[in-house]
Amino acid sequence: MLRVAVPNKGILSDTAIVMLKEAGYATRRDPKDLHLVDTENNVEFFYLRPRDIATYVGEGSLDAGFTGLDLLLDSRSKAVAVEDLKFGESTFRFAGPAGRFNDIEQLHGLRVATAYPNLVEDYLDNAKISVDLVQLDGAVESAVQLGVADAVADVVSTGNTLRQAGLEIFGPVILRSTAQLISTPGKQSASDNLLRRLRGVIVAREYVIFDYDCPVDLVEAASALTPGIESPTISPLRDEDWVAVRALVKSSEINSKMDALYELGARAILVSAIHAARI
């Protein structure tokens, strides 16, 4: 039975559970449940702290899991990232008192507070910058005001929280993180079916099906507009001067592609949602 770790709380948890449900797996009904056996799919789910998942998977206690790339790197786990799940986006940056820093080299010898000490240490070691790391579990933006640190390294979305604390972002992006499916090293094949299902969910979310009628002499131009993932399907119609075309198109391009096809000469353009896929 495949043993899979799922975040037990937070943004990663909510989206991972929805994704698993869309992939056809059983999901917990009570947020307090920490263990679930999906007998139909032969999978055992463990709901764990997001920060601990990489450790369990890396040590082989569990076969696979959902976690953020930032948490995976900070754990220094042996777990392997096998798929970017395209949710839970975050950016990791340095911040300090407004006007004080403009380059990370200015951090040399100073105190930097963060909830991701290993991630920050590895980044600064690579840049050959030595600092005194102050590990905090949360509210990192208060560390400078309270005199615990000279600068911070933290997840940034809009930057409003940092600005409210009198801090400004400086230096390059440390990491752009997203949710990952991770696996025990050397055992990635154990989670192949789970991976295929999750990829199907990603495709279903990112793409729609385009069906339209196209004049035969415009097929090449139409196919260039809707190339699909591999190739569009071209089917003959009763009228030999026309063919039916079916292709996958990114959801974000629906209206622009419909406009372009119509202007080209295609007609009866229909768009359908995808509920599941195996690519």
Accessible surface in RSA format (square Angstrom, percent):
REM  Atomic radii and reference values for relative SASA: ProtOr
REM  Chains: A
REM  Algorithm: Lee & Richards
REM  Probe-radius: 1.40
REM  Slices: 20
REM RES _ NUM      All-atoms   Total-Side   Main-Chain    Non-polar    All polar
REM                ABS   REL    ABS   REL    ABS   REL    ABS   REL    ABS   REL
RES MET A   1   107.37  55.6  49.51  32.8  57.86 137.8  44.80  38.1  62.57  82.9
RES LEU A   2    25.39  14.1  18.43  13.2   6.96  17.5  21.47  15.1   3.92  10.6
RES ARG A   3    90.35  37.9  90.35  46.1   0.00   0.0  26.90  36.8  63.45  38.5
RES VAL A   4     0.00   0.0   0.00   0.0   0.00   0.0   0.00   0.0   0.00   0.0
RES ALA A   5     0.00   0.0   0.00   0.0   0.00   0.0   0.00   0.0   0.00   0.0
RES VAL A   6     0.00   0.0   0.00   0.0   0.00   0.0   0.00   0.0   0.00   0.0
RES PRO A   7     0.06   0.0   0.06   0.1   0.00   0.0   0.06   0.0   0.00   0.0
RES ASN A   8    34.95  24.1  26.89  26.0   8.06  19.4   1.35   3.2  33.60  32.5
RES LYS A   9   134.33  65.5 127.31  78.1   7.01  16.7  77.95  70.2  56.38  60.1
RES GLY A  10    45.98  56.7   0.00   N/A  45.98  56.7  37.30 102.4   8.68  19.4
RES ILE A  11   135.55  77.1 129.08  96.2   6.47  15.6 130.46  93.9   5.09  13.8
RES LEU A  12    28.71  16.0  27.59  19.7   1.11   2.8  27.59  19.4   1.11   3.0
RES SER A  13     1.72   1.5   1.72   2.3   0.00   0.0   0.08   0.2   1.64   2.3
RES ASP A  14    95.46  66.9  91.14  90.7   4.32  10.2  30.41  71.6  65.05  64.9
RES THR A  15    35.86  25.5  32.85  33.3   3.01   7.2  17.36  23.3  18.49  28.0
RES ALA A  16     0.14   0.1   0.14   0.2   0.00   0.0   0.14   0.2   0.00   0.0
RES ILE A  17    31.02  17.7  31.02  23.1   0.00   0.0  31.02  22.3   0.00   0.0
RES VAL A  18    73.65  48.5  72.92  66.0   0.73   1.8  73.65  64.0   0.00   0.0
RES MET A  19     0.18   0.1   0.18   0.1   0.00   0.0   0.18   0.2   0.00   0.0
RES LEU A  20     0.50   0.3   0.50   0.4   0.00   0.0   0.50   0.4   0.00   0.0
RES LYS A  21   143.92  70.2 132.65  81.4  11.27  26.8  75.47  67.9  68.45  72.9
RES GLU A  22    86.12  49.4  60.80  46.0  25.32  60.3  37.57  72.7  48.55  39.6
RES ALA A  23     9.88   9.1   0.00   0.0   9.88  22.5   5.56   7.8   4.32  11.4
RES GLY A  24    48.46  59.8   0.00   N/A  48.46  59.8  31.62  86.8  16.85  37.7
RES TYR A  25    10.17   4.8   2.29   1.3   7.88  20.5   1.56   1.2   8.61  10.6
RES ALA A  26    43.65  40.1  30.39  46.9  13.26  30.2  41.34  58.2   2.31   6.1
RES THR A  27    29.91  21.3  14.60  14.8  15.31  36.5   0.05   0.1  29.86  45.1
RES ARG A  28    30.64  12.9  12.74   6.5  17.90  42.6   5.87   8.0  24.77  15.0
RES ARG A  29   239.85 100.7 203.40 103.7  36.46  86.8  80.35 109.8 159.50  96.7
RES ASP A  30    61.68  43.2  59.89  59.6   1.79   4.2  20.17  47.5  41.51  41.4
RES PRO A  31   103.98  75.8  92.97  84.8  11.01  40.0  94.39  77.9   9.60  59.6
RES LYS A  32   175.64  85.7 154.67  94.9  20.96  49.9 103.96  93.6  71.68  76.4
RES ASP A  33    61.27  42.9  56.22  56.0   5.05  11.9  11.84  27.9  49.43  49.3
RES LEU A  34   102.29  57.0  94.05  67.3   8.24  20.7  94.05  66.1   8.24  22.2
RES HIS A  35    88.35  48.3  69.70  48.4  18.65  47.7  47.17  48.6  41.18  47.9
RES LEU A  36    42.58  23.7  39.81  28.5   2.77   7.0  42.58  29.9   0.00   0.0
RES VAL A  37    62.57  41.2  42.88  38.8  19.69  47.5  42.88  37.3  19.69  53.4
RES ASP A  38     7.28   5.1   5.15   5.1   2.13   5.0   2.13   5.0   5.15   5.1
RES THR A  39   109.76  78.1  89.66  90.9  20.11  47.9  59.90  80.5  49.87  75.4
RES GLU A  40   161.94  93.0 125.77  95.2  36.17  86.1  49.83  96.4 112.11  91.5
RES ASN A  41    34.54  23.8  14.14  13.7  20.40  49.1   8.06  19.4  26.48  25.6
RES ASN A  42    83.10  57.3  80.98  78.3   2.12   5.1  23.77  57.2  59.33  57.3
RES VAL A  43     4.94   3.2   4.94   4.5   0.00   0.0   4.94   4.3   0.00   0.0
RES GLU A  44    28.74  16.5  28.74  21.7   0.00   0.0   1.17   2.3  27.57  22.5
RES PHE A  45     0.31   0.2   0.31   0.2   0.00   0.0   0.31   0.2   0.00   0.0
RES PHE A  46    40.06  20.0  40.06  24.8   0.00   0.0  40.06  24.3   0.00   0.0
RES TYR A  47     2.50   1.2   0.38   0.2   2.12   5.5   0.00   0.0   2.50   3.1
RES LEU A  48    37.48  20.9  35.77  25.6   1.71   4.3  37.48  26.3   0.00   0.0
RES ARG A  49   118.45  49.7 115.75  59.0   2.70   6.4  45.45  62.1  73.00  44.2
RES PRO A  50    25.09  18.3  24.71  22.5   0.38   1.4  24.71  20.4   0.38   2.4
RES ARG A  51    80.66  33.9  75.44  38.5   5.23  12.4  42.62  58.2  38.04  23.1
RES ASP A  52    45.07  31.6  44.50  44.3   0.57   1.3   7.10  16.7  37.97  37.9
RES ILE A  53     0.00   0.0   0.00   0.0   0.00   0.0   0.00   0.0   0.00   0.0
RES ALA A  54     0.65   0.6   0.65   1.0   0.01   0.0   0.65   0.9   0.01   0.0
RES THR A  55    71.40  50.8  69.37  70.3   2.03   4.8  53.64  72.0  17.76  26.8
RES TYR A  56    95.36  44.5  94.21  53.6   1.15   3.0  50.28  37.8  45.08  55.6
RES VAL A  57     0.00   0.0   0.00   0.0   0.00   0.0   0.00   0.0   0.00   0.0
RES GLY A  58     6.69   8.2   0.00   N/A   6.69   8.2   1.06   2.9   5.62  12.6
RES GLU A  59   126.29  72.5  94.33  71.4  31.96  76.1  31.70  61.3  94.59  77.2
RES GLY A  60    31.43  38.8   0.00   N/A  31.43  38.8   9.47  26.0  21.95  49.2
RES SER A  61    59.17  50.0  42.05  56.1  17.12  39.4  25.94  55.2  33.24  46.6
RES LEU A  62     6.89   3.8   6.12   4.4   0.78   2.0   6.86   4.8   0.04   0.1
RES ASP A  63    27.13  19.0  26.68  26.6   0.44   1.0   0.97   2.3  26.16  26.1
RES ALA A  64     0.00   0.0   0.00   0.0   0.00   0.0   0.00   0.0   0.00   0.0
RES GLY A  65     0.00   0.0   0.00   N/A   0.00   0.0   0.00   0.0   0.00   0.0
RES PHE A  66     1.69   0.8   1.69   1.0   0.00   0.0   1.69   1.0   0.00   0.0
RES THR A  67     0.54   0.4   0.03   0.0   0.51   1.2   0.31   0.4   0.23   0.4
RES GLY A  68     3.25   4.0   0.00   N/A   3.25   4.0   3.25   8.9   0.00   0.0
RES LEU A  69    41.39  23.1  41.39  29.6   0.00   0.0  41.39  29.1   0.00   0.0
RES ASP A  70    11.86   8.3  11.86  11.8   0.00   0.0   0.59   1.4  11.27  11.2
RES LEU A  71    18.46  10.3  16.01  11.5   2.46   6.2  16.51  11.6   1.95   5.2
RES LEU A  72    12.82   7.1  11.32   8.1   1.50   3.8  11.32   8.0   1.50   4.0
RES LEU A  73    73.52  40.9  67.24  48.1   6.28  15.8  69.93  49.1   3.60   9.7
RES ASP A  74     6.89   4.8   6.45   6.4   0.44   1.0   0.35   0.8   6.54   6.5
RES SER A  75    35.16  29.7   3.56   4.7  31.61  72.8  15.21  32.4  19.95  28.0
RES ARG A  76   124.45  52.3  90.45  46.1  34.00  80.9  55.25  75.5  69.20  41.9
RES SER A  77    28.79  24.3   1.25   1.7  27.54  63.4   9.77  20.8  19.03  26.7
RES LYS A  78   149.86  73.1 133.04  81.6  16.82  40.0  86.65  78.0  63.21  67.3
RES ALA A  79    11.09  10.2   0.00   0.0  11.09  25.2   0.00   0.0  11.09  29.4
RES VAL A  80    52.63  34.6  49.53  44.8   3.10   7.5  52.63  45.7   0.00   0.0
RES ALA A  81    44.53  40.9  20.19  31.2  24.34  55.4  20.30  28.6  24.23  64.2
RES VAL A  82    35.19  23.2  13.07  11.8  22.12  53.3  20.75  18.0  14.44  39.2
RES GLU A  83    36.17  20.8  29.71  22.5   6.46  15.4   6.55  12.7  29.61  24.2
RES ASP A  84    57.36  40.2  51.10  50.9   6.26  14.8  22.27  52.4  35.09  35.0
RES LEU A  85     2.16   1.2   0.00   0.0   2.16   5.4   0.00   0.0   2.16   5.8
RES LYS A  86   105.24  51.3  84.86  52.1  20.39  48.5  45.50  41.0  59.74  63.6
RES PHE A  87    16.48   8.2  15.05   9.3   1.42   3.7  16.48  10.0   0.00   0.0
RES GLY A  88    24.52  30.2   0.00   N/A  24.52  30.2   9.77  26.8  14.75  33.0
RES GLU A  89   124.17  71.3  96.39  72.9  27.77  66.1  50.39  97.5  73.78  60.2
RES SER A  90    28.44  24.0  17.83  23.8  10.61  24.4  21.04  44.8   7.40  10.4
RES THR A  91    30.30  21.6  29.88  30.3   0.42   1.0  10.33  13.9  19.98  30.2
RES PHE A  92     3.10   1.5   2.57   1.6   0.53   1.4   2.57   1.6   0.53   1.5
RES ARG A  93    49.91  21.0  49.06  25.0   0.85   2.0   0.75   1.0  49.16  29.8
RES PHE A  94     0.00   0.0   0.00   0.0   0.00   0.0   0.00   0.0   0.00   0.0
RES ALA A  95     0.51   0.5   0.51   0.8   0.00   0.0   0.51   0.7   0.00   0.0
RES GLY A  96     0.40   0.5   0.00   N/A   0.40   0.5   0.40   1.1   0.00   0.0
RES PRO A  97    35.17  25.6  34.68  31.6   0.49   1.8  34.73  28.7   0.44   2.7
RES ALA A  98    74.02  68.1  47.99  74.1  26.02  59.2  48.27  68.0  25.75  68.2
RES GLY A  99    70.18  86.5   0.00   N/A  70.18  86.5  36.61 100.5  33.57  75.2
RES ARG A 100   114.05  47.9  92.15  47.0  21.90  52.1  39.77  54.4  74.28  45.0
RES PHE A 101    11.98   6.0   3.77   2.3   8.20  21.3   4.74   2.9   7.24  20.7
RES ASN A 102   121.57  83.8  97.58  94.3  23.99  57.8  36.82  88.6  84.75  81.9
RES ASP A 103    63.02  44.1  61.91  61.6   1.11   2.6  16.13  38.0  46.89  46.8
RES ILE A 104    17.20   9.8  17.06  12.7   0.14   0.3  17.06  12.3   0.14   0.4
RES GLU A 105   125.10  71.8 115.36  87.3   9.74  23.2  30.44  58.9  94.65  77.3
RES GLN A 106    78.97  44.2  60.89  44.5  18.08  43.1  35.66  75.9  43.31  32.8
RES LEU A 107     0.00   0.0   0.00   0.0   0.00   0.0   0.00   0.0   0.00   0.0
RES HIS A 108   113.93  62.3  98.26  68.3  15.67  40.1  64.74  66.7  49.19  57.2
RES GLY A 109    60.10  74.1   0.00   N/A  60.10  74.1  31.03  85.2  29.07  65.1
RES LEU A 110    43.35  24.1  42.35  30.3   1.00   2.5  43.35  30.4   0.00   0.0
RES ARG A 111    85.17  35.8  85.17  43.4   0.00   0.0  32.63  44.6  52.55  31.8
RES VAL A 112     0.00   0.0   0.00   0.0   0.00   0.0   0.00   0.0   0.00   0.0
RES ALA A 113     0.00   0.0   0.00   0.0   0.00   0.0   0.00   0.0   0.00   0.0
RES THR A 114     0.00   0.0   0.00   0.0   0.00   0.0   0.00   0.0   0.00   0.0
RES ALA A 115    13.09  12.0  10.16  15.7   2.92   6.7  10.30  14.5   2.79   7.4
RES TYR A 116    26.58  12.4  26.58  15.1   0.00   0.0   4.34   3.3  22.24  27.4
RES PRO A 117    21.35  15.6  20.88  19.0   0.47   1.7  21.13  17.4   0.22   1.4
RES ASN A 118    43.12  29.7  43.11  41.7   0.00   0.0   0.00   0.0  43.11  41.7
RES LEU A 119    12.92   7.2  12.13   8.7   0.79   2.0  12.59   8.8   0.33   0.9
RES VAL A 120     0.00   0.0   0.00   0.0   0.00   0.0   0.00   0.0   0.00   0.0
RES GLU A 121    67.18  38.6  65.64  49.7   1.54   3.7  10.46  20.2  56.72  46.3
RES ASP A 122    64.86  45.4  56.64  56.4   8.22  19.4  28.27  66.5  36.59  36.5
RES TYR A 123    54.29  25.3  46.62  26.5   7.67  20.0  42.88  32.2  11.41  14.1
RES LEU A 124     1.35   0.7   1.35   1.0   0.00   0.0   1.35   0.9   0.00   0.0
RES ASP A 125    87.73  61.5  72.74  72.4  14.99  35.4  27.22  64.1  60.51  60.3
RES ASN A 126   129.68  89.4 104.25 100.7  25.43  61.2  23.10  55.6 106.59 103.0
RES ALA A 127    42.76  39.3  16.33  25.2  26.42  60.1  26.69  37.6  16.07  42.6
RES LYS A 128   181.86  88.7 151.12  92.7  30.74  73.2 112.23 101.0  69.63  74.2
RES ILE A 129     9.95   5.7   6.21   4.6   3.74   9.0   7.00   5.0   2.95   8.0
RES SER A 130    71.12  60.1  65.00  86.8   6.11  14.1  35.15  74.9  35.96  50.4
RES VAL A 131    30.78  20.3   3.84   3.5  26.94  64.9   7.07   6.1  23.71  64.3
RES ASP A 132    83.04  58.2  76.78  76.4   6.26  14.8  26.39  62.1  56.65  56.5
RES LEU A 133    46.54  25.9  22.11  15.8  24.43  61.4  22.11  15.5  24.43  65.7
RES VAL A 134    30.17  19.9  27.61  25.0   2.56   6.2  30.17  26.2   0.00   0.0
RES GLN A 135   118.51  66.3  92.68  67.7  25.83  61.5  22.96  48.9  95.55  72.5
RES LEU A 136    50.00  27.8  45.46  32.5   4.54  11.4  49.22  34.6   0.79   2.1
RES ASP A 137   145.48 101.9 110.96 110.4  34.52  81.6  40.42  95.1 105.06 104.8
RES GLY A 138    43.71  53.9   0.00   N/A  43.71  53.9  29.97  82.2  13.74  30.8
RES ALA A 139    68.52  63.0  47.93  74.0  20.60  46.8  51.82  73.0  16.70  44.2
RES VAL A 140     2.97   2.0   2.36   2.1   0.61   1.5   2.36   2.1   0.61   1.7
RES GLU A 141    36.18  20.8  35.86  27.1   0.32   0.8   5.40  10.4  30.78  25.1
RES SER A 142    36.93  31.2  36.68  49.0   0.25   0.6  12.13  25.8  24.81  34.8
RES ALA A 143     2.87   2.6   0.00   0.0   2.87   6.5   2.63   3.7   0.24   0.6
RES VAL A 144    30.15  19.8  19.86  18.0  10.29  24.8  19.86  17.3  10.29  27.9
RES GLN A 145   141.97  79.4 106.24  77.6  35.73  85.1  36.27  77.2 105.70  80.2
RES LEU A 146   133.07  74.1 103.73  74.2  29.34  73.7 108.79  76.4  24.28  65.3
RES GLY A 147    45.64  56.3   0.00   N/A  45.64  56.3  30.09  82.6  15.55  34.8
RES VAL A 148    60.36  39.7  53.10  48.1   7.26  17.5  57.87  50.3   2.49   6.8
RES ALA A 149     2.89   2.7   0.00   0.0   2.89   6.6   0.00   0.0   2.89   7.6
RES ASP A 150    21.09  14.8  19.73  19.6   1.36   3.2   1.36   3.2  19.73  19.7
RES ALA A 151     0.00   0.0   0.00   0.0   0.00   0.0   0.00   0.0   0.00   0.0
RES VAL A 152     0.27   0.2   0.27   0.2   0.00   0.0   0.27   0.2   0.00   0.0
RES ALA A 153     0.00   0.0   0.00   0.0   0.00   0.0   0.00   0.0   0.00   0.0
RES ASP A 154    26.98  18.9  26.70  26.6   0.28   0.7   0.65   1.5  26.33  26.3
RES VAL A 155    56.92  37.5  40.44  36.6  16.48  39.7  40.44  35.1  16.48  44.7
RES VAL A 156    14.38   9.5   7.69   7.0   6.69  16.1  10.58   9.2   3.80  10.3
RES SER A 157   109.77  92.8  69.36  92.6  40.41  93.1  51.69 110.1  58.07  81.4
RES THR A 158    94.03  66.9  72.05  73.0  21.98  52.4  70.73  95.0  23.30  35.2
RES GLY A 159     6.19   7.6   0.00   N/A   6.19   7.6   3.12   8.6   3.07   6.9
RES ASN A 160    74.05  51.1  72.69  70.2   1.36   3.3  16.87  40.6  57.18  55.3
RES THR A 161    78.35  55.7  75.63  76.7   2.71   6.5  39.60  53.2  38.74  58.6
RES LEU A 162     9.87   5.5   9.87   7.1   0.00   0.0   9.87   6.9   0.00   0.0
RES ARG A 163   137.43  57.7 120.18  61.3  17.25  41.1  63.37  86.6  74.06  44.9
RES GLN A 164   158.03  88.4 117.00  85.5  41.03  97.7  49.16 104.6 108.87  82.6
RES ALA A 165    26.47  24.3   7.19  11.1  19.28  43.9  15.05  21.2  11.42  30.3
RES GLY A 166    44.72  55.2   0.00   N/A  44.72  55.2  36.18  99.3   8.55  19.1
RES LEU A 167     5.25   2.9   2.02   1.4   3.23   8.1   2.02   1.4   3.23   8.7
RES GLU A 168    66.15  38.0  63.42  48.0   2.73   6.5  22.95  44.4  43.20  35.3
RES ILE A 169    59.42  33.8  35.44  26.4  23.98  57.8  35.44  25.5  23.98  65.1
RES PHE A 170    12.13   6.1   4.99   3.1   7.14  18.6  12.13   7.4   0.00   0.0
RES GLY A 171    23.77  29.3   0.00   N/A  23.77  29.3  10.86  29.8  12.91  28.9
RES PRO A 172    70.69  51.5  57.74  52.6  12.95  47.1  69.94  57.7   0.75   4.7
RES VAL A 173    44.50  29.3  27.04  24.5  17.45  42.1  27.04  23.5  17.45  47.3
RES ILE A 174    15.38   8.8   0.34   0.3  15.05  36.3   0.34   0.2  15.05  40.8
RES LEU A 175    29.26  16.3  24.39  17.5   4.87  12.2  29.19  20.5   0.07   0.2
RES ARG A 176   163.34  68.6 146.93  74.9  16.41  39.1  62.87  85.9 100.47  60.9
RES SER A 177     4.59   3.9   3.39   4.5   1.21   2.8   1.62   3.5   2.97   4.2
RES THR A 178    25.21  17.9  25.14  25.5   0.07   0.2  21.71  29.2   3.50   5.3
RES ALA A 179     0.76   0.7   0.72   1.1   0.04   0.1   0.72   1.0   0.04   0.1
RES GLN A 180    15.21   8.5  15.21  11.1   0.00   0.0   0.08   0.2  15.13  11.5
RES LEU A 181     0.00   0.0   0.00   0.0   0.00   0.0   0.00   0.0   0.00   0.0
RES ILE A 182     0.00   0.0   0.00   0.0   0.00   0.0   0.00   0.0   0.00   0.0
RES SER A 183     0.11   0.1   0.11   0.1   0.00   0.0   0.00   0.0   0.10   0.1
RES THR A 184     9.92   7.1   9.92  10.1   0.00   0.0   9.35  12.6   0.57   0.9
RES PRO A 185    54.11  39.4  40.07  36.5  14.04  51.0  40.68  33.6  13.43  83.5
RES GLY A 186    74.53  91.9   0.00   N/A  74.53  91.9  38.61 106.0  35.92  80.4
RES LYS A 187   108.89  53.1 105.51  64.7   3.38   8.1  62.41  56.2  46.48  49.5
RES GLN A 188    65.68  36.7  62.40  45.6   3.28   7.8  26.93  57.3  38.75  29.4
RES SER A 189    85.37  72.1  69.18  92.3  16.19  37.3  40.59  86.4  44.78  62.7
RES ALA A 190    57.22  52.6  27.18  41.9  30.04  68.3  39.60  55.8  17.62  46.7
RES SER A 191     2.28   1.9   2.02   2.7   0.26   0.6   0.65   1.4   1.63   2.3
RES ASP A 192    58.31  40.8  57.21  56.9   1.10   2.6  13.96  32.8  44.35  44.2
RES ASN A 193    73.32  50.6  71.16  68.8   2.16   5.2  28.33  68.2  44.99  43.5
RES LEU A 194     1.30   0.7   0.11   0.1   1.19   3.0   0.11   0.1   1.19   3.2
RES LEU A 195    21.50  12.0  21.50  15.4   0.00   0.0  21.50  15.1   0.00   0.0
RES ARG A 196   120.88  50.8 117.39  59.8   3.48   8.3  49.52  67.7  71.36  43.2
RES ARG A 197    43.41  18.2  42.52  21.7   0.89   2.1   1.83   2.5  41.58  25.2
RES LEU A 198     0.00   0.0   0.00   0.0   0.00   0.0   0.00   0.0   0.00   0.0
RES ARG A 199   105.97  44.5 105.01  53.5   0.96   2.3  32.81  44.8  73.16  44.3
RES GLY A 200     1.13   1.4   0.00   N/A   1.13   1.4   0.77   2.1   0.36   0.8
RES VAL A 201     8.29   5.5   6.16   5.6   2.13   5.1   7.71   6.7   0.58   1.6
RES ILE A 202    13.11   7.5  12.47   9.3   0.64   1.5  13.11   9.4   0.00   0.0
RES VAL A 203    17.90  11.8  17.79  16.1   0.11   0.3  17.90  15.6   0.00   0.0
RES ALA A 204    18.49  17.0   7.26  11.2  11.22  25.5   7.45  10.5  11.04  29.2
RES ARG A 205    96.95  40.7  69.78  35.6  27.17  64.7  52.66  72.0  44.29  26.8
RES GLU A 206    61.82  35.5  54.97  41.6   6.84  16.3  28.34  54.8  33.47  27.3
RES TYR A 207    38.90  18.2  37.86  21.5   1.04   2.7  12.46   9.4  26.44  32.6
RES VAL A 208    14.15   9.3  14.15  12.8   0.00   0.0  14.15  12.3   0.00   0.0
RES ILE A 209    37.38  21.3  37.38  27.8   0.00   0.0  37.38  26.9   0.00   0.0
RES PHE A 210     0.00   0.0   0.00   0.0   0.00   0.0   0.00   0.0   0.00   0.0
RES ASP A 211    32.57  22.8  32.51  32.4   0.06   0.2  17.79  41.9  14.78  14.7
RES TYR A 212     3.83   1.8   0.00   0.0   3.83  10.0   1.94   1.5   1.89   2.3
RES ASP A 213    43.90  30.8  43.90  43.7   0.00   0.0   2.70   6.3  41.21  41.1
RES CYS A 214     0.18   0.1   0.18   0.2   0.00   0.0   0.00   0.0   0.18   0.2
RES PRO A 215    22.96  16.7  22.96  20.9   0.00   0.0  22.96  19.0   0.00   0.0
RES VAL A 216    72.01  47.4  63.89  57.8   8.12  19.6  63.89  55.5   8.12  22.0
RES ASP A 217   125.59  88.0  88.60  88.2  36.99  87.5  49.65 116.9  75.94  75.7
RES LEU A 218    48.75  27.1  48.15  34.4   0.60   1.5  48.75  34.2   0.00   0.0
RES VAL A 219    22.76  15.0  22.52  20.4   0.25   0.6  22.52  19.6   0.25   0.7
RES GLU A 220   145.18  83.3 139.08 105.2   6.10  14.5  67.81 131.2  77.36  63.2
RES ALA A 221    43.50  40.0  31.72  49.0  11.78  26.8  40.00  56.3   3.50   9.3
RES ALA A 222     0.18   0.2   0.18   0.3   0.00   0.0   0.18   0.3   0.00   0.0
RES SER A 223    21.55  18.2  19.62  26.2   1.93   4.4  16.53  35.2   5.03   7.0
RES ALA A 224    79.36  73.0  48.80  75.3  30.56  69.5  59.48  83.8  19.88  52.7
RES LEU A 225    47.65  26.5  47.11  33.7   0.53   1.3  47.65  33.5   0.00   0.0
RES THR A 226     0.58   0.4   0.00   0.0   0.58   1.4   0.58   0.8   0.00   0.0
RES PRO A 227    73.80  53.8  71.42  65.1   2.38   8.7  72.01  59.5   1.80  11.2
RES GLY A 228    21.24  26.2   0.00   N/A  21.24  26.2   3.09   8.5  18.15  40.7
RES ILE A 229    74.13  42.2  39.46  29.4  34.67  83.6  44.30  31.9  29.83  80.9
RES GLU A 230   157.28  90.3 120.32  91.0  36.96  88.0  48.33  93.5 108.95  89.0
RES SER A 231    81.24  68.7  59.19  79.0  22.06  50.8  35.89  76.4  45.35  63.5
RES PRO A 232    22.42  16.3  11.87  10.8  10.55  38.4  11.97   9.9  10.45  65.0
RES THR A 233    77.61  55.2  72.22  73.2   5.39  12.8  45.91  61.7  31.71  47.9
RES ILE A 234    72.22  41.1  44.86  33.4  27.36  65.9  44.86  32.3  27.36  74.2
RES SER A 235    45.72  38.6  45.00  60.1   0.72   1.7  23.08  49.2  22.64  31.7
RES PRO A 236   119.43  87.0 101.32  92.4  18.11  65.8 102.47  84.6  16.96 105.4
RES LEU A 237    64.47  35.9  49.93  35.7  14.54  36.6  55.05  38.7   9.42  25.4
RES ARG A 238   242.39 101.8 207.21 105.6  35.18  83.8  89.13 121.8 153.25  92.9
RES ASP A 239    79.03  55.4  68.48  68.2  10.55  25.0  34.75  81.8  44.29  44.2
RES GLU A 240   156.49  89.8 134.32 101.6  22.17  52.8  52.59 101.7 103.90  84.8
RES ASP A 241    99.98  70.0  96.15  95.7   3.83   9.1  20.91  49.2  79.07  78.9
RES TRP A 242    73.81  29.6  72.64  35.2   1.17   2.7  50.36  26.9  23.45  38.0
RES VAL A 243    17.68  11.6  17.68  16.0   0.00   0.0  17.68  15.4   0.00   0.0
RES ALA A 244    28.94  26.6  27.91  43.1   1.03   2.3  28.21  39.7   0.73   1.9
RES VAL A 245     2.12   1.4   0.34   0.3   1.78   4.3   1.08   0.9   1.04   2.8
RES ARG A 246   123.82  52.0 121.90  62.1   1.92   4.6  37.86  51.7  85.96  52.1
RES ALA A 247     6.17   5.7   0.00   0.0   6.17  14.0   6.17   8.7   0.00   0.0
RES LEU A 248    38.21  21.3  32.57  23.3   5.64  14.2  32.57  22.9   5.64  15.2
RES VAL A 249     5.91   3.9   2.25   2.0   3.66   8.8   5.91   5.1   0.00   0.0
RES LYS A 250    98.34  48.0  96.85  59.4   1.49   3.5  39.02  35.1  59.32  63.2
RES SER A 251    42.52  35.9  32.20  43.0  10.33  23.8  28.44  60.6  14.08  19.7
RES SER A 252   106.81  90.3  60.29  80.5  46.52 107.2  59.40 126.5  47.41  66.4
RES GLU A 253    63.69  36.6  62.90  47.6   0.79   1.9  16.81  32.5  46.87  38.3
RES ILE A 254    43.59  24.8  42.73  31.8   0.86   2.1  42.73  30.8   0.86   2.3
RES ASN A 255   110.67  76.3 107.89 104.3   2.78   6.7  28.93  69.6  81.74  79.0
RES SER A 256    70.68  59.7  57.10  76.2  13.57  31.3  52.59 112.0  18.09  25.3
RES LYS A 257    43.90  21.4  43.82  26.9   0.08   0.2  13.13  11.8  30.77  32.8
RES MET A 258    55.81  28.9  54.58  36.1   1.23   2.9  47.29  40.2   8.52  11.3
RES ASP A 259    86.71  60.7  82.94  82.6   3.76   8.9  21.13  49.7  65.57  65.4
RES ALA A 260    32.02  29.4  24.82  38.3   7.19  16.4  28.57  40.2   3.44   9.1
RES LEU A 261     0.00   0.0   0.00   0.0   0.00   0.0   0.00   0.0   0.00   0.0
RES TYR A 262   123.62  57.7 121.27  69.0   2.35   6.1  82.83  62.2  40.78  50.3
RES GLU A 263   150.27  86.3 113.86  86.1  36.41  86.7  48.72  94.2 101.56  82.9
RES LEU A 264    52.49  29.2  32.76  23.4  19.73  49.6  39.36  27.6  13.13  35.3
RES GLY A 265    18.89  23.3   0.00   N/A  18.89  23.3  15.38  42.2   3.51   7.9
RES ALA A 266     0.18   0.2   0.00   0.0   0.18   0.4   0.00   0.0   0.18   0.5
RES ARG A 267    96.16  40.4  95.98  48.9   0.18   0.4  41.80  57.1  54.37  32.9
RES ALA A 268    62.74  57.7  35.63  55.0  27.10  61.7  50.82  71.6  11.92  31.6
RES ILE A 269    23.94  13.6   7.73   5.8  16.20  39.1   7.73   5.6  16.20  44.0
RES LEU A 270   115.47  64.3 113.31  81.1   2.15   5.4 115.46  81.1   0.01   0.0
RES VAL A 271    53.75  35.4  20.66  18.7  33.09  79.7  20.66  17.9  33.09  89.8
RES SER A 272    49.62  41.9  44.04  58.8   5.58  12.8  25.51  54.3  24.11  33.8
RES ALA A 273    72.87  67.0  50.47  77.9  22.40  51.0  51.13  72.0  21.73  57.6
RES ILE A 274    22.71  12.9   9.97   7.4  12.73  30.7  12.52   9.0  10.19  27.7
RES HIS A 275   167.38  91.5 140.99  98.0  26.39  67.5  98.53 101.5  68.85  80.1
RES ALA A 276    72.21  66.4  49.75  76.8  22.46  51.1  52.62  74.1  19.60  51.9
RES ALA A 277    17.95  16.5   7.61  11.7  10.34  23.5  17.69  24.9   0.26   0.7
RES ARG A 278   136.96  57.5 105.67  53.9  31.29  74.5  58.39  79.8  78.57  47.6
RES ILE A 279   120.75  68.7  49.03  36.5  71.72 172.9  75.00  54.0  45.74 124.1
END  Absolute sums over single chains surface
CHAIN  1 A    14561.9      11577.5       2984.4       7591.9       6970.0
END  Absolute sums over all chains
TOTAL         14561.9      11577.5       2984.4       7591.9       6970.0
